[in-house]
Amino acid sequence: MWRLGFFLWRTWLYIKYGVPAGVVLWLIYLAQGWSLLFWIATAVIGCVGLGMVLAVGEFRHREFGDIGREHIR
């Protein structure tokens, strides 16, 4: 149950922060096209997103260990 709850929480985090970030990028694109502002915002949002994915992945690894990599002896 804990793994399912963690999966849902992780999915909720990605949706909670990913959708608004995508909307911001879309609005900047509509307003200015492929401008320097768009690429700077894309880089910043991409770095923040990558940091979030790495942090949540590290948290998953601490909680569950190597999922799918267990060896049966």
Residue frames as a rotation matrix with the C-alpha (Angstrom) as fourth column:
MET 1
0.569 0.822 0.000 0.00
0.822 -0.569 0.000 0.00
0.000 0.000 -1.000 0.00
TRP 2
0.385 -0.491 -0.781 2.83
0.226 -0.771 0.596 2.36
-0.895 -0.406 -0.186 0.83
ARG 3
-0.682 -0.673 0.285 4.34
0.411 -0.030 0.911 1.95
-0.605 0.739 0.297 -2.64
LEU 4
-0.158 0.716 0.680 1.02
0.950 -0.078 0.302 2.70
0.269 0.694 -0.668 -4.30
GLY 5
0.754 0.432 -0.495 0.56
0.595 -0.769 0.235 5.77
-0.279 -0.472 -0.837 -2.10
PHE 6
-0.038 -0.859 -0.511 4.07
0.188 -0.509 0.840 6.94
-0.982 -0.064 0.180 -2.89
PHE 7
-0.675 -0.158 0.721 3.46
0.711 0.123 0.693 6.44
-0.198 0.980 0.029 -6.62
LEU 8
0.312 0.877 0.366 0.27
0.903 -0.393 0.172 8.50
0.295 0.277 -0.915 -6.45
TRP 9
0.660 -0.137 -0.739 1.99
0.372 -0.795 0.480 11.22
-0.653 -0.591 -0.473 -4.41
ARG 10
-0.438 -0.898 -0.044 4.87
0.315 -0.199 0.928 11.35
-0.842 0.392 0.370 -6.90
THR 11
-0.444 0.382 0.810 2.43
0.881 0.020 0.473 11.54
0.164 0.924 -0.346 -9.83
TRP 12
0.661 0.724 -0.199 0.54
0.750 -0.641 0.163 14.32
-0.009 -0.257 -0.966 -8.05
LEU 13
0.229 -0.663 -0.713 3.77
0.260 -0.664 0.701 16.29
-0.938 -0.346 0.020 -7.58
TYR 14
-0.726 -0.539 0.427 4.65
0.517 -0.019 0.856 16.01
-0.453 0.842 0.293 -11.26
ILE 15
-0.079 0.790 0.608 1.17
0.910 -0.192 0.368 17.16
0.407 0.583 -0.703 -12.28
LYS 16
0.651 0.384 -0.654 1.02
0.697 -0.643 0.316 19.89
-0.299 -0.662 -0.687 -9.62
TYR 17
0.166 -0.683 -0.711 4.25
0.001 -0.721 0.693 21.52
-0.986 -0.116 -0.119 -10.78
GLY 18
-0.671 -0.495 0.552 4.49
0.481 0.276 0.832 20.34
-0.565 0.824 0.053 -14.38
VAL 19
0.085 0.800 0.594 1.15
0.996 -0.090 -0.023 21.61
0.035 0.594 -0.804 -15.68
PRO 20
0.830 0.215 -0.514 1.61
0.289 -0.955 0.067 25.21
-0.477 -0.205 -0.855 -14.45
ALA 21
-0.154 -0.952 -0.263 5.19
-0.040 -0.260 0.965 25.22
-0.987 0.159 0.002 -15.79
GLY 22
-0.580 0.006 0.815 3.92
0.753 0.387 0.533 24.03
-0.312 0.922 -0.229 -19.17
VAL 23
0.525 0.835 0.166 1.21
0.848 -0.497 -0.182 26.70
-0.070 0.236 -0.969 -19.17
VAL 24
0.542 -0.409 -0.734 3.78
0.009 -0.870 0.492 29.41
-0.840 -0.274 -0.468 -18.39
LEU 25
-0.571 -0.803 0.169 6.00
0.145 0.104 0.984 28.24
-0.808 0.586 0.057 -21.24
TRP 26
-0.269 0.576 0.772 3.01
0.958 0.242 0.153 28.07
-0.099 0.781 -0.617 -23.58
LEU 27
0.756 0.580 -0.303 1.93
0.574 -0.810 -0.119 31.62
-0.315 -0.084 -0.945 -22.66
ILE 28
0.120 -0.796 -0.593 5.45
-0.152 -0.605 0.781 32.95
-0.981 -0.003 -0.194 -23.18
TYR 29
-0.694 -0.360 0.623 5.57
0.486 0.404 0.775 31.20
-0.531 0.841 -0.106 -26.54
LEU 30
0.180 0.848 0.499 2.22
0.983 -0.134 -0.126 32.69
-0.039 0.513 -0.858 -27.58
ALA 31
0.804 0.155 -0.575 3.29
0.273 -0.954 0.123 36.17
-0.529 -0.256 -0.809 -26.52
GLN 32
0.413 -0.754 -0.511 6.84
-0.647 -0.638 0.418 36.23
-0.641 0.158 -0.751 -27.88
GLY 33
0.828 -0.111 -0.549 7.50
-0.404 0.560 -0.723 33.09
0.388 0.821 0.419 -29.90
TRP 34
0.674 -0.653 -0.344 10.93
0.684 0.729 -0.044 31.46
0.280 -0.206 0.938 -29.77
SER 35
0.661 -0.380 0.647 12.46
-0.308 -0.924 -0.227 34.46
0.684 -0.049 -0.728 -28.01
LEU 36
-0.452 -0.890 -0.057 15.35
-0.169 0.148 -0.975 34.62
0.876 -0.431 -0.217 -25.57
LEU 37
-0.367 0.406 0.837 12.85
-0.929 -0.200 -0.310 34.89
0.042 -0.892 0.451 -22.69
PHE 38
0.712 0.664 -0.230 11.23
-0.668 0.741 0.069 31.63
0.216 0.105 0.971 -23.78
TRP 39
0.380 -0.635 -0.673 14.56
0.063 0.743 -0.666 29.78
0.923 0.210 0.322 -23.83
ILE 40
-0.654 -0.577 0.489 15.67
-0.420 -0.260 -0.870 31.22
0.629 -0.774 -0.072 -20.48
ALA 41
0.005 0.756 0.655 12.35
-0.996 0.062 -0.064 30.25
-0.089 -0.652 0.753 -18.89
THR 42
0.771 0.243 -0.588 12.63
-0.396 0.907 -0.144 26.78
0.498 0.344 0.796 -20.46
ALA 43
-0.145 -0.918 -0.369 16.13
0.000 0.373 -0.928 26.35
0.989 -0.134 -0.054 -19.04
VAL 44
-0.666 -0.086 0.741 15.12
-0.685 -0.323 -0.653 27.50
0.296 -0.942 0.156 -15.55
ILE 45
0.347 0.878 0.329 11.95
-0.931 0.366 0.006 25.41
-0.115 -0.308 0.944 -15.45
GLY 46
0.621 -0.179 -0.763 13.86
-0.259 0.872 -0.415 22.43
0.739 0.456 0.495 -16.86
CYS 47
-0.493 -0.869 -0.041 16.53
-0.174 0.145 -0.974 22.69
0.852 -0.473 -0.223 -14.18
VAL 48
-0.452 0.423 0.786 13.94
-0.891 -0.163 -0.424 22.98
-0.051 -0.892 0.450 -11.43
GLY 49
0.640 0.740 -0.207 12.06
-0.761 0.648 -0.037 20.00
0.107 0.181 0.978 -12.87
LEU 50
0.253 -0.646 -0.720 15.23
-0.114 0.719 -0.685 17.95
0.961 0.255 0.108 -13.09
GLY 51
-0.723 -0.514 0.462 16.06
-0.466 -0.131 -0.875 18.80
0.511 -0.847 -0.145 -9.49
MET 52
0.002 0.817 0.576 12.59
-0.982 0.111 -0.154 17.72
-0.190 -0.565 0.803 -8.39
VAL 53
0.742 0.267 -0.615 12.84
-0.475 0.856 -0.202 14.43
0.472 0.442 0.762 -10.31
LEU 54
-0.167 -0.893 -0.417 16.26
-0.078 0.434 -0.898 13.69
0.983 -0.117 -0.142 -8.83
ALA 55
-0.686 -0.060 0.725 15.13
-0.694 -0.245 -0.677 14.56
0.218 -0.968 0.126 -5.28
VAL 56
0.356 0.884 0.302 11.99
-0.917 0.393 -0.068 12.44
-0.179 -0.253 0.951 -5.48
GLY 57
0.591 -0.218 -0.776 14.00
-0.298 0.836 -0.462 9.60
0.750 0.504 0.429 -7.04
GLU 58
-0.556 -0.831 0.022 16.51
-0.254 0.145 -0.956 9.75
0.791 -0.538 -0.292 -4.20
PHE 59
-0.383 0.518 0.765 13.65
-0.915 -0.096 -0.392 9.73
-0.130 -0.850 0.511 -1.69
ARG 60
0.699 0.639 -0.322 12.16
-0.692 0.718 -0.076 6.67
0.183 0.276 0.944 -3.42
HIS 61
0.160 -0.732 -0.662 15.53
-0.138 0.647 -0.749 4.93
0.977 0.212 0.002 -3.30
ARG 62
-0.739 -0.439 0.511 15.88
-0.521 -0.108 -0.846 5.63
0.427 -0.892 -0.149 0.44
GLU 63
-0.059 0.825 0.563 12.39
-0.962 0.103 -0.252 4.37
-0.266 -0.556 0.787 1.21
PHE 64
0.821 0.565 0.083 12.30
-0.500 0.781 -0.373 1.27
-0.276 0.265 0.924 -0.99
GLY 65
-0.020 -0.884 0.467 15.88
-0.098 0.467 0.879 0.46
-0.995 -0.028 -0.096 -1.96
ASP 66
-0.796 -0.324 -0.511 16.59
-0.537 -0.010 0.843 -0.93
-0.278 0.946 -0.166 -5.41
ILE 67
0.193 0.937 0.291 13.13
-0.450 0.348 -0.823 -1.77
-0.872 0.028 0.489 -6.71
GLY 68
0.933 0.266 -0.244 13.30
-0.339 0.417 -0.843 -4.47
-0.123 0.869 0.479 -9.33
ARG 69
0.252 -0.924 -0.287 16.97
-0.655 0.055 -0.754 -5.14
0.712 0.378 -0.591 -8.70
GLU 70
0.264 -0.122 0.957 16.65
-0.868 0.402 0.291 -7.62
-0.420 -0.908 0.000 -5.86
HIS 71
-0.305 -0.419 -0.855 18.43
-0.706 0.702 -0.092 -10.90
0.639 0.575 -0.510 -6.39
ILE 72
0.725 0.554 0.410 16.87
-0.689 0.588 0.424 -14.11
-0.006 -0.590 0.808 -5.13
ARG 73
-0.355 -0.908 -0.224 19.45
-0.850 0.413 -0.326 -16.58
0.389 0.075 -0.918 -3.86
